[in-house]
Amino acid sequence: MARRVKRGLEWLRWGCLAAAIGVLVVFLVAQGQTFDVSYGQSPTRTDPIREGEAGELTDTTVPSVAEMTALVAANPVTRLPGSIAQWDEQQVRAAIGATDVRILVAPPGLDEAERDRVRDVENANITIMGTQVTGDPGQVVADRLTGWRAQFAAGDVTDLLLFLIAHIQDRPEPPDADTIRYRQPTAAELEPVVADLRATGTHGMTDIPSAADAFPNGALFVVLPRQQAGQPIPDYGSALTSVFPGKPIVVMYGEWVEYHGPQAADFAEVAAAGFYGQYSDRLSLYAYPQRNILGAYLDRVTDVRYAGLFDRPLPYQPFDPVRVALPALPWIFAACAVVFLVLTARAVRTAAQRRPGASVRMAGLTALAIEVSGLTGDTTDPALTRAIATLQSAREAVAENLPDQHVAALLDDAEAELDHVAKTLKRREYRPAVYLRGRLA
């Protein structure tokens, strides 16, 4: 009976050591792991499109440089055929005052040669191509939603002109102003739009780009031409949200796209700022078809959705037992270490082992390994792990009655590894010679 109890305690002791080693190894490996949570790759197109392949160029031509120079010399404002830029003439005229500021306005969608001819007109202080405004010192761009909305919904470049004129005259730049005003659409304006949306889900464009990725549950689309600058524009978005509650609604005025519907407060500005912040320069210079602009906007909505910022649940995470158990591993390790230390101390005191010298040394080195494990880091973990594994091999050698020389060699290897750990930690009291001398004194 006593022999069975002794054997059981021995199994328990070494089982606790094995468990401690296993827990330690798992814990150390887990420290080096990283977790990458991804919402998946957005399916939008990422390959570049060469100039002219998206319908942004037109067949419009401009006069020769000499002809345009003569026109600019004769007129403060020269508009070439096809020009779309608009502005508040009263404000701009007041800002110019007596200054000789001459403006050349060209159409959008010119090819590179035509654009170069326009830029070569040297007596124009300000050049506008499409809605892109340039002058001294360079191009003026909008930097907020109100400016982009005026520029692309109505071709209104009033703010850009006022800023550039103030710079030419060396005056402080004027404050930004929101030149777009909305009005409630009339019943005559709203009824045909509602009828089209109920029948087909679209108004103003039949060939809507695929919106399955941007709006998986479907959306309604209203596409309208560029609006008249300085005139209130009908607010179809707000009106339609009351007719179609809970339905995503995309309204397009000229080159300006806006979203209304669920989560608009959180999402609309994010999508618009990202889209026009990236593409405003090209949209101002070229004559992209509305369908292509709408398609690019839907791609941006898709990217935002796949980024997890709008109406997208967290990605699925499979059950990870290591992650769940990781907080408990130090406690499990401590419990195993305590049990092992208690049983080892008992064995050292009471048992007459086959090789008492080797067994006592093994117990001391094991206790040392457990004690320093809480102090180790990246530079010492490998040596500590090798020492613990070697101690396990020594225990198995004793159990299998292998030669004393083999057991001693294993203990020498383990002691050398632990000595390396102590030297790296700069803790002399944990060097095996010092530690075992104190334990066995």
Secondary structure, 3 states (H helix, E strand, C coil): CHHHHHHHHHHHHHHHHHHHHHHHHHHHHHHCCCCCCCCCCCCCCCCCCCCCCCCCCCCCCCCCHHHHHHHHHHCCEEECCCCCCECCHHHHHHHHCCCCCCEEEECCCCCHHHHHHHHCCCCCCEEEECCEEEECCCEECCCCHHHHHHHHHHCECHHHHHHHHHHHCCCCCCCCCCCCCEECCCHHHHHHHHHHHHHHCEECCCCCCCCCCCCCCCCEEEEECCCCCCCCEECHHHHHHHHCCCCCEEEEECCEEEEECCCHHHHHHHHHHHHHHHHHHHHHHCCCCHHHHHHHHHHHHHHHHHCCCCCCCCCCCCCCHHHHHHHHHHHHHHHHHHHHHHHHHHHHHHCCCCCHHHHHHHHHHHHHHHHHHCCCCCCCHHHHHHHHHHHHHHHHHHHCCCCHHHHHHHHHHHHHHHHHHHHHHCCHHHCHHHHHHHHHC
